[in-house]
């Protein structure tokens, strides 16, 4: 009995370490209002200058990909146009940072297909766009920097045999964004994939992809272990959630910089779900969930690892709110009830992205506010918060 009491007290103390007060540093309005095509923001951290770059698609005449540099306190610099006339495809761009040369690389769908655009640290365009795949659309591209050999690796979904997003591909790019060698087909799905997320595991010098795989009217959430150079590290496909009729989930994943374990985070109807990944890239826990915590606006959540608290922070939209939940990296326990960090100015919120800055211990979350009438109005917004 004494042993059980001591164990309970130990677990209580450990959990209390993570239960902290949240401080909203600043709420941000990144864009003006625009219509019809969502912004689907992406964020990357300039680790040399501790500045975030938030980018989004802003519909207009012409449509553009816009970017803003954001200081750790939430002070924003003026928006800059990074690309013109991007594809109308949703989730059609990504950005990564090169800490060696202090530059960004934008990967996006242009009229000619999937291309890259090199940017300097102040978002000036360097040179012209480099082609990656001609004619590519609906690619959900993702980009990582490989510190082992100072290259980028691009990942995307590609049409094949007349099936949209049938192939999951990768290609190594040099620091100027030019392709090195040939593209690789990592996986194929008979009925195609719907969404793609990539997370690097700095502790293990590896990465993992999380995909929504289609099959007739059902879908599954699956993972693929990959090397930083875009090759498979295992032929095995990890099944986080088996095929379910009507499942529509654009999940995310993140890895601990302390011990290399990870957490996958996705939405299953009204349930917010998560599942632990060990440092070897294998699923190491049953799926856990928070019931009655999500809705149709929650389809695209995100998750980051907050190193100062040694905790995973899952972020998602529900109705007109942006919520956060803290998850224990070892047990997968919910460490406190989900809390609200933002509220929509346009009735609804969705398409959440996030990035954590270890130096300031701040997290930037960005999302789309939207309202639906004769046309859908969007506005990309954000918040900087911490646990101090």
VOPAGU-2260 file (C-alpha; in pm, 1 decimal, decimal comma):
REM VOPAGU-2260
SITE   aa  ch    i         X         Y         Z
SITE  UNK   A    0       0,0       0,0       0,0
SITE  UNK   A    1     284,3     239,7      88,4
SITE  UNK   A    2     449,4     160,3    -244,9
SITE  UNK   A    3     128,4     245,5    -431,7
SITE  UNK   A    4      89,7     571,3    -241,7
SITE  UNK   A    5     451,1     667,9    -314,6
SITE  UNK   A    6     401,4     584,1    -683,2
SITE  UNK   A    7      86,9     796,0    -701,1
SITE  UNK   A    8     263,3    1086,4    -532,8
SITE  UNK   A    9     556,2    1057,0    -771,3
SITE  UNK   A   10     327,7    1061,9   -1074,8
SITE  UNK   A   11     138,5    1358,1    -928,2
SITE  UNK   A   12     459,9    1556,6    -880,8
SITE  UNK   A   13     580,1    1470,9   -1231,9
SITE  UNK   A   14     251,4    1578,3   -1385,7
SITE  UNK   A   15     244,0    1899,7   -1180,9
SITE  UNK   A   16     574,4    1998,5   -1339,4
SITE  UNK   A   17     392,2    2038,4   -1669,6
SITE  UNK   A   18      79,6    2213,5   -1545,5
SITE  UNK   A   19     172,1    2577,8   -1584,2
SITE  UNK   A   20      -3,4    2905,6   -1651,6
SITE  UNK   A   21     -19,9    3020,5   -2011,3
SITE  UNK   A   22      77,1    3372,4   -2106,7
SITE  UNK   A   23     -44,5    3524,4   -2434,5
SITE  UNK   A   24     247,0    3736,5   -2549,5
SITE  UNK   A   25      70,4    3887,6   -2851,1
SITE  UNK   A   26    -223,9    3822,9   -3083,4
SITE  UNK   A   27    -145,3    3885,9   -3449,8
SITE  UNK   A   28    -335,4    3974,2   -3766,6
SITE  UNK   A   29    -104,3    3851,4   -4041,5
SITE  UNK   A   30    -314,4    3931,2   -4347,7
SITE  UNK   A   31    -596,8    4142,8   -4480,2
SITE  UNK   A   32    -922,1    3967,1   -4561,6
SITE  UNK   A   33    -938,8    3769,7   -4888,7
SITE  UNK   A   34   -1189,0    3529,9   -5046,3
SITE  UNK   A   35   -1248,8    3178,8   -5182,1
SITE  UNK   A   36    -910,9    3003,7   -5128,4
SITE  UNK   A   37    -779,4    2955,6   -4770,6
SITE  UNK   A   38    -441,0    3082,1   -4660,0
SITE  UNK   A   39    -328,1    2750,1   -4500,4
SITE  UNK   A   40     -30,8    2913,3   -4321,9
SITE  UNK   A   41     309,5    2752,5   -4267,1
SITE  UNK   A   42     577,7    2859,6   -4017,5
SITE  UNK   A   43     952,8    2807,9   -3993,2
SITE  UNK   A   44    1205,0    2944,1   -3741,6
SITE  UNK   A   45    1523,7    3125,6   -3841,4
SITE  UNK   A   46    1739,3    2966,4   -3571,2
SITE  UNK   A   47    2028,3    3208,4   -3629,7
SITE  UNK   A   48    1827,8    3522,8   -3565,4
SITE  UNK   A   49    1538,5    3373,5   -3364,7
SITE  UNK   A   50    1282,5    3510,8   -3607,7
SITE  UNK   A   51     981,0    3320,9   -3734,5
SITE  UNK   A   52     875,0    3332,6   -4095,6
SITE  UNK   A   53     500,1    3282,1   -4139,2
SITE  UNK   A   54     374,9    3236,6   -4495,8
SITE  UNK   A   55      25,7    3202,8   -4641,6
SITE  UNK   A   56    -155,7    3208,2   -4975,0
SITE  UNK   A   57    -346,7    3532,8   -5024,7
SITE  UNK   A   58    -607,6    3517,7   -5297,4
SITE  UNK   A   59    -646,4    3824,3   -5515,5
SITE  UNK   A   60    -559,7    3971,9   -5855,2
SITE  UNK   A   61    -304,6    3831,5   -5871,5
SITE  UNK   A   62    -294,7    3565,4   -5602,7
SITE  UNK   A   63      31,5    3562,5   -5407,0
SITE  UNK   A   64     222,4    3378,3   -5138,3
SITE  UNK   A   65     290,5    3632,0   -4866,6
SITE  UNK   A   66     545,4    3616,0   -4585,5
SITE  UNK   A   67     611,4    3804,3   -4263,8
SITE  UNK   A   68     907,0    3789,0   -4026,9
SITE  UNK   A   69     794,8    3781,1   -3664,9
SITE  UNK   A   70    1008,0    3850,5   -3358,6
SITE  UNK   A   71     992,8    3630,7   -3048,9
SITE  UNK   A   72     765,8    3884,2   -2877,0
SITE  UNK   A   73     521,6    3887,6   -3168,6
SITE  UNK   A   74     634,0    4213,7   -3326,5
SITE  UNK   A   75     580,4    4173,3   -3701,4
SITE  UNK   A   76     768,6    4314,3   -3995,8
SITE  UNK   A   77     584,9    4426,7   -4307,8
SITE  UNK   A   78     447,9    4151,1   -4534,8
SITE  UNK   A   79     640,9    4067,7   -4850,6
SITE  UNK   A   80     536,4    3893,3   -5169,3
SITE  UNK   A   81     734,2    3570,1   -5203,6
SITE  UNK   A   82     564,1    3429,9   -5515,4
SITE  UNK   A   83     295,3    3537,0   -5764,0
SITE  UNK   A   84      17,1    3330,4   -5922,8
SITE  UNK   A   85      51,7    3016,6   -5708,7
SITE  UNK   A   86    -173,7    2720,2   -5773,3
SITE  UNK   A   87    -531,8    2730,2   -5646,6
SITE  UNK   A   88    -466,7    2392,2   -5481,6
SITE  UNK   A   89    -508,8    2399,4   -5104,5
SITE  UNK   A   90    -197,3    2319,4   -4896,6
SITE  UNK   A   91      24,9    2382,0   -5199,9
SITE  UNK   A   92     341,6    2529,1   -5044,7
SITE  UNK   A   93     597,8    2497,1   -4765,4
SITE  UNK   A   94     916,0    2668,7   -4647,5
SITE  UNK   A   95    1238,1    2560,2   -4473,3
SITE  UNK   A   96    1540,4    2742,3   -4329,2
SITE  UNK   A   97    1907,5    2691,3   -4412,7
SITE  UNK   A   98    2107,4    2784,2   -4097,5
SITE  UNK   A   99    2441,3    2753,3   -4278,4
SITE  UNK   A  100    2368,7    3029,0   -4532,0
SITE  UNK   A  101    2097,9    3211,0   -4331,0
SITE  UNK   A  102    1842,0    3170,6   -4612,8
SITE  UNK   A  103    1494,0    3032,9   -4668,7
SITE  UNK   A  104    1372,2    2802,5   -4943,0
SITE  UNK   A  105    1011,2    2818,5   -5060,9
SITE  UNK   A  106     856,7    2510,6   -5224,0
SITE  UNK   A  107     527,2    2577,2   -5401,8
SITE  UNK   A  108     298,2    2500,1   -5692,8
SITE  UNK   A  109     338,2    2752,6   -5974,9
SITE  UNK   A  110     155,0    2755,3   -6312,5
SITE  UNK   A  111     434,3    2537,4   -6457,9
SITE  UNK   A  112     429,4    2284,1   -6172,4
SITE  UNK   A  113     614,0    2230,4   -5845,6
SITE  UNK   A  114     905,9    2473,9   -5805,8
SITE  UNK   A  115    1141,3    2622,7   -5546,9
SITE  UNK   A  116    1230,5    2986,1   -5483,4
SITE  UNK   A  117    1536,1    3086,9   -5280,0
SITE  UNK   A  118    1491,4    3376,5   -5034,6
SITE  UNK   A  119    1743,8    3572,8   -4831,8
SITE  UNK   A  120    1703,6    3636,7   -4458,9
SITE  UNK   A  121    1492,9    3948,4   -4524,3
SITE  UNK   A  122    1270,3    3763,7   -4776,2
SITE  UNK   A  123    1425,8    3903,7   -5091,3
SITE  UNK   A  124    1401,8    3664,8   -5387,0
SITE  UNK   A  125    1736,3    3524,6   -5503,4
SITE  UNK   A  126    1742,4    3414,3   -5867,5
SITE  UNK   A  127    1446,9    3254,9   -6043,0
SITE  UNK   A  128    1225,2    2958,0   -5960,6
SITE  UNK   A  129    1374,1    2609,1   -6001,6
SITE  UNK   A  130    1148,1    2333,8   -6146,1
SITE  UNK   A  131    1097,0    2017,6   -5936,3
SITE  UNK   A  132     809,5    1842,3   -6117,7
SITE  UNK   A  133     646,0    1980,5   -6431,1
SITE  UNK   A  134     267,2    2007,7   -6432,8
SITE  UNK   A  135     229,8    1892,6   -6071,8
SITE  UNK   A  136     -89,5    1996,3   -5886,8
SITE  UNK   A  137    -249,8    1904,5   -5552,4
SITE  UNK   A  138      91,8    1797,3   -5425,3
SITE  UNK   A  139      77,6    1900,6   -5055,6
SITE  UNK   A  140     455,7    1966,6   -5070,3
SITE  UNK   A  141     674,5    1951,7   -4761,0
SITE  UNK   A  142    1036,8    2054,4   -4715,9
SITE  UNK   A  143    1308,9    1982,2   -4458,9
SITE  UNK   A  144    1672,0    2086,9   -4419,6
SITE  UNK   A  145    1928,2    1808,8   -4381,6
SITE  UNK   A  146    2211,2    1931,6   -4154,1
SITE  UNK   A  147    2417,8    1618,6   -4221,3
SITE  UNK   A  148    2517,0    1732,9   -4570,4
SITE  UNK   A  149    2362,0    2082,0   -4582,3
SITE  UNK   A  150    2093,0    2003,7   -4838,4
SITE  UNK   A  151    1715,0    2025,6   -4852,1
SITE  UNK   A  152    1481,0    1734,1   -4913,6
SITE  UNK   A  153    1146,7    1793,6   -5083,8
SITE  UNK   A  154     851,3    1558,7   -5034,9
SITE  UNK   A  155     524,8    1569,2   -5224,6
SITE  UNK   A  156     226,5    1371,8   -5353,6
SITE  UNK   A  157     215,1    1311,7   -5728,0
SITE  UNK   A  158     -43,3    1189,7   -5977,0
SITE  UNK   A  159      22,7     855,7   -6141,9
SITE  UNK   A  160    -179,2     626,7   -6372,1
SITE  UNK   A  161    -452,8     890,1   -6377,8
SITE  UNK   A  162    -494,5     883,1   -5998,1
SITE  UNK   A  163    -439,0    1208,4   -5808,3
SITE  UNK   A  164    -175,9    1190,2   -5532,9
SITE  UNK   A  165    -112,6     819,2   -5591,3
SITE  UNK   A  166     265,9     843,1   -5536,7
SITE  UNK   A  167     455,0     976,4   -5235,0
SITE  UNK   A  168     781,2    1119,0   -5371,3
SITE  UNK   A  169    1105,2    1277,5   -5251,1
SITE  UNK   A  170    1398,3    1459,0   -5407,1
SITE  UNK   A  171    1722,6    1604,7   -5272,0
SITE  UNK   A  172    1783,6    1974,0   -5344,4
SITE  UNK   A  173    2105,3    2169,7   -5306,4
SITE  UNK   A  174    2119,2    2486,4   -5097,1
SITE  UNK   A  175    2008,9    2693,4   -5397,6
SITE  UNK   A  176    1696,4    2480,5   -5435,6
SITE  UNK   A  177    1811,2    2296,8   -5749,0
SITE  UNK   A  178    1740,4    1922,6   -5775,4
SITE  UNK   A  179    2028,5    1683,6   -5709,5
SITE  UNK   A  180    1978,2    1345,8   -5873,9
SITE  UNK   A  181    1644,9    1190,9   -5961,4
SITE  UNK   A  182    1316,2    1189,9   -5772,8
SITE  UNK   A  183    1225,0     881,8   -5569,7
SITE  UNK   A  184     886,8     713,1   -5530,4
SITE  UNK   A  185     868,4     613,9   -5163,4
SITE  UNK   A  186     515,6     472,5   -5146,2
SITE  UNK   A  187     207,5     429,2   -5362,8
SITE  UNK   A  188    -160,8     400,5   -5270,4
SITE  UNK   A  189    -412,3     247,6   -5510,5
SITE  UNK   A  190    -673,0     515,5   -5433,3
SITE  UNK   A  191    -421,4     787,3   -5353,0
SITE  UNK   A  192    -316,1     984,2   -5049,1
SITE  UNK   A  193    -497,7    1293,1   -4923,7
SITE  UNK   A  194    -249,0    1474,9   -4701,5
SITE  UNK   A  195     116,0    1471,8   -4601,1
SITE  UNK   A  196     308,0    1589,2   -4293,5
SITE  UNK   A  197     683,9    1550,6   -4236,3
SITE  UNK   A  198     878,8    1588,9   -3912,5
SITE  UNK   A  199    1253,8    1566,6   -3860,9
SITE  UNK   A  200    1389,6    1385,7   -3556,4
SITE  UNK   A  201    1701,5    1586,5   -3468,0
SITE  UNK   A  202    1792,6    1351,9   -3183,7
SITE  UNK   A  203    1804,2    1047,1   -3414,0
SITE  UNK   A  204    1898,9    1225,7   -3740,1
SITE  UNK   A  205    1595,9    1077,7   -3913,6
SITE  UNK   A  206    1243,4    1178,3   -4016,0
SITE  UNK   A  207     892,0    1043,2   -4046,4
SITE  UNK   A  208     598,0    1110,9   -4274,6
SITE  UNK   A  209     234,4    1098,6   -4167,3
SITE  UNK   A  210     -18,5    1048,1   -4445,6
SITE  UNK   A  211    -391,5    1012,1   -4486,5
SITE  UNK   A  212    -438,9     716,5   -4722,6
SITE  UNK   A  213    -762,3     676,0   -4918,3
SITE  UNK   A  214    -945,5     351,3   -4992,7
SITE  UNK   A  215   -1287,8     374,9   -5157,5
SITE  UNK   A  216   -1492,0     594,6   -4918,5
SITE  UNK   A  217   -1268,0     526,1   -4619,7
SITE  UNK   A  218    -926,9     650,0   -4508,7
SITE  UNK   A  219    -646,7     555,6   -4269,7
SITE  UNK   A  220    -369,3     748,6   -4095,1
SITE  UNK   A  221     -31,8     589,3   -4172,9
SITE  UNK   A  222     334,9     665,3   -4110,4
SITE  UNK   A  223     648,4     607,5   -4316,9
SITE  UNK   A  224    1002,1     608,5   -4171,1
SITE  UNK   A  225    1249,9     799,5   -4385,3
SITE  UNK   A  226    1606,4     924,9   -4380,5
SITE  UNK   A  227    1683,4    1294,5   -4400,9
SITE  UNK   A  228    1800,1    1241,2   -4760,9
SITE  UNK   A  229    1452,6    1123,2   -4861,0
SITE  UNK   A  230    1521,2     749,5   -4876,3
SITE  UNK   A  231    1316,2     493,2   -4688,8
SITE  UNK   A  232    1466,9     373,4   -4361,1
SITE  UNK   A  233    1203,9      99,6   -4335,0
SITE  UNK   A  234     975,1     -56,7   -4594,2
SITE  UNK   A  235     711,1    -102,5   -4325,3
SITE  UNK   A  236     408,9     126,4   -4315,9
SITE  UNK   A  237     302,8     222,1   -3961,8
SITE  UNK   A  238     -75,1     226,1   -3910,7
SITE  UNK   A  239    -180,3     489,6   -3658,8
SITE  UNK   A  240    -549,9     449,3   -3740,4
SITE  UNK   A  241    -699,5     174,1   -3953,9
SITE  UNK   A  242    -932,6     246,4   -4245,7
SITE  UNK   A  243   -1255,2     410,4   -4134,1
SITE  UNK   A  244   -1548,3     521,2   -4344,4
SITE  UNK   A  245   -1566,2     898,8   -4376,1
SITE  UNK   A  246   -1238,6     967,3   -4195,2
SITE  UNK   A  247   -1091,1    1299,6   -4302,6
SITE  UNK   A  248    -784,9    1397,6   -4104,1
SITE  UNK   A  249    -482,0    1606,2   -4201,7
SITE  UNK   A  250    -263,1    1502,1   -3908,2
SITE  UNK   A  251      77,1    1613,8   -3787,3
SITE  UNK   A  252     368,0    1477,0   -3583,1
SITE  UNK   A  253     666,2    1605,1   -3385,8
SITE  UNK   A  254     970,9    1463,0   -3207,9
SITE  UNK   A  255    1136,0    1533,0   -2875,2
SITE  UNK   A  256    1477,2    1698,8   -2902,9
SITE  UNK   A  257    1560,7    1552,3   -2560,3
SITE  UNK   A  258    1505,7    1179,7   -2610,9
SITE  UNK   A  259    1399,5    1134,9   -2974,0
SITE  UNK   A  260    1051,9     994,9   -2910,8
SITE  UNK   A  261     760,1    1145,5   -3097,9
SITE  UNK   A  262     385,8    1199,8   -3102,1
SITE  UNK   A  263     137,4    1175,7   -3390,0
SITE  UNK   A  264    -167,5    1401,4   -3363,5
SITE  UNK   A  265    -484,8    1382,3   -3572,9
SITE  UNK   A  266    -861,1    1426,4   -3569,4
SITE  UNK   A  267   -1119,3    1146,7   -3588,3
SITE  UNK   A  268   -1460,6    1311,8   -3614,3
SITE  UNK   A  269   -1524,0    1474,2   -3276,8
SITE  UNK   A  270   -1223,2    1305,4   -3111,7
SITE  UNK   A  271    -877,1    1461,6   -3095,0
SITE  UNK   A  272    -634,8    1167,4   -3110,1
SITE  UNK   A  273    -263,5    1113,4   -3044,9
SITE  UNK   A  274     -23,3     821,9   -3034,5
SITE  UNK   A  275     336,0     787,7   -2913,5
SITE  UNK   A  276     629,1     703,6   -3141,7
SITE  UNK   A  277     950,9     563,5   -2994,7
SITE  UNK   A  278    1297,0     689,8   -3094,3
SITE  UNK   A  279    1331,4     407,5   -3348,4
SITE  UNK   A  280    1022,3     534,5   -3531,4
SITE  UNK   A  281     781,5     258,8   -3423,3
SITE  UNK   A  282     436,6     314,4   -3271,9
SITE  UNK   A  283     473,4     255,5   -2897,6
SITE  UNK   A  284     129,4     316,1   -2747,1
SITE  UNK   A  285    -239,1     266,4   -2821,6
SITE  UNK   A  286    -423,8     565,5   -2962,6
SITE  UNK   A  287    -553,6     801,4   -2695,0
SITE  UNK   A  288    -809,9    1072,1   -2741,8
SITE  UNK   A  289   -1007,3    1363,2   -2603,7
SITE  UNK   A  290   -1374,5    1299,5   -2669,6
SITE  UNK   A  291   -1613,0    1571,5   -2791,9
SITE  UNK   A  292   -1323,5    1812,6   -2850,0
SITE  UNK   A  293   -1325,6    1870,2   -3227,3
SITE  UNK   A  294   -1554,3    1939,3   -3523,1
SITE  UNK   A  295   -1539,1    1993,1   -3901,0
SITE  UNK   A  296   -1307,7    2294,6   -3851,8
SITE  UNK   A  297   -1054,4    2072,3   -3674,0
SITE  UNK   A  298    -943,9    1868,4   -3978,3
SITE  UNK   A  299    -591,1    2015,9   -3986,3
SITE  UNK   A  300    -429,7    2022,1   -3639,4
SITE  UNK   A  301     -61,3    2058,7   -3556,8
SITE  UNK   A  302     178,1    1955,9   -3279,9
SITE  UNK   A  303     514,0    2085,3   -3153,3
SITE  UNK   A  304     759,0    1978,8   -2884,0
SITE  UNK   A  305     821,9    2244,6   -2617,8
SITE  UNK   A  306    1171,6    2169,8   -2494,6
SITE  UNK   A  307    1166,0    2395,7   -2187,8
SITE  UNK   A  308     867,3    2205,5   -2043,3
SITE  UNK   A  309     958,6    1868,1   -2200,3
SITE  UNK   A  310     602,8    1838,0   -2329,7
SITE  UNK   A  311     418,2    1801,2   -2660,5
SITE  UNK   A  312     170,1    2080,9   -2737,2
SITE  UNK   A  313    -110,7    1983,9   -2973,5
SITE  UNK   A  314    -296,7    2274,4   -3135,2
SITE  UNK   A  315    -622,9    2265,4   -3329,1
SITE  UNK   A  316    -930,5    2466,7   -3422,6
SITE  UNK   A  317   -1281,1    2394,6   -3304,0
SITE  UNK   A  318   -1571,3    2621,4   -3398,0
SITE  UNK   A  319   -1429,1    2974,0   -3357,5
SITE  UNK   A  320   -1147,1    2885,5   -3116,4
SITE  UNK   A  321    -783,0    2775,1   -3128,5
SITE  UNK   A  322    -707,2    2527,3   -2851,2
SITE  UNK   A  323    -393,1    2371,0   -2706,2
SITE  UNK   A  324    -342,0    2053,9   -2505,6
SITE  UNK   A  325     -22,5    1939,3   -2330,7
SITE  UNK   A  326      71,6    1571,6   -2366,4
SITE  UNK   A  327     330,0    1386,0   -2155,9
SITE  UNK   A  328     612,2    1263,1   -2384,2
SITE  UNK   A  329     652,7     928,8   -2205,6
SITE  UNK   A  330     304,6     829,9   -2092,7
SITE  UNK   A  331      88,6    1012,9   -2345,3
SITE  UNK   A  332    -119,0    1147,1   -2058,3
SITE  UNK   A  333    -312,1    1470,9   -2100,9
SITE  UNK   A  334    -147,4    1700,6   -1849,1
SITE  UNK   A  335    -422,2    1959,4   -1820,8
SITE  UNK   A  336    -750,9    2037,9   -1987,9
SITE  UNK   A  337    -728,8    2198,1   -2334,8
SITE  UNK   A  338    -713,9    2576,5   -2315,4
SITE  UNK   A  339    -800,4    2851,8   -2563,4
SITE  UNK   A  340    -529,0    3078,4   -2707,2
SITE  UNK   A  341    -723,9    3249,8   -2984,1
SITE  UNK   A  342   -1076,0    3331,9   -3101,8
SITE  UNK   A  343   -1187,5    3396,9   -3459,2
SITE  UNK   A  344   -1285,6    3740,3   -3582,9
SITE  UNK   A  345   -1484,0    3574,3   -3867,0
SITE  UNK   A  346   -1699,3    3313,6   -3685,9
SITE  UNK   A  347   -1481,8    3009,5   -3773,0
SITE  UNK   A  348   -1116,8    2899,9   -3749,3
SITE  UNK   A  349    -910,1    2626,0   -3916,0
SITE  UNK   A  350    -582,7    2521,1   -4085,9
SITE  UNK   A  351    -353,6    2547,5   -3784,0
SITE  UNK   A  352      29,2    2564,1   -3795,4
SITE  UNK   A  353     278,5    2612,8   -3510,2
SITE  UNK   A  354     648,9    2654,5   -3434,1
SITE  UNK   A  355     840,6    2655,2   -3105,4
SITE  UNK   A  356    1146,9    2870,7   -3029,9
SITE  UNK   A  357    1369,5    2718,9   -2760,7
SITE  UNK   A  358    1570,1    3039,7   -2713,6
SITE  UNK   A  359    1267,0    3246,9   -2610,1
SITE  UNK   A  360    1052,9    2950,8   -2494,1
SITE  UNK   A  361     770,5    3099,9   -2701,9
SITE  UNK   A  362     538,5    2922,5   -2944,9
SITE  UNK   A  363     388,6    3087,3   -3253,1
SITE  UNK   A  364      55,6    2947,7   -3375,9
SITE  UNK   A  365    -102,0    3066,0   -3702,8
SITE  UNK   A  366    -438,5    2978,7   -3856,4
SITE  UNK   A  367    -716,6    3088,7   -4091,8
SITE  UNK   A  368   -1021,8    3271,0   -3965,0
SITE  UNK   A  369   -1312,8    3230,9   -4206,4
SITE  UNK   A  370   -1681,9    3298,7   -4257,7
SITE  UNK   A  371   -1913,1    3139,5   -4513,3
SITE  UNK   A  372   -2181,3    3329,0   -4706,3
SITE  UNK   A  373   -2214,3    3382,8   -5083,7
SITE  UNK   A  374   -1833,8    3356,5   -5087,2
SITE  UNK   A  375   -1593,5    3242,4   -4816,9
SITE  UNK   A  376   -1389,8    3517,6   -4651,9
SITE  UNK   A  377   -1054,0    3431,9   -4496,6
SITE  UNK   A  378    -801,1    3610,7   -4280,1
SITE  UNK   A  379    -473,8    3462,2   -4155,3
SITE  UNK   A  380    -404,3    3533,6   -3789,3
SITE  UNK   A  381    -174,3    3414,8   -3513,0
SITE  UNK   A  382     -72,6    3425,1   -3149,3
SITE  UNK   A  383     254,9    3402,9   -2958,1
SITE  UNK   A  384     223,4    3232,3   -2620,2
SITE  UNK   A  385     442,9    3074,7   -2352,7
SITE  UNK   A  386     421,9    2896,1   -2017,5
SITE  UNK   A  387     601,6    3156,0   -1810,5
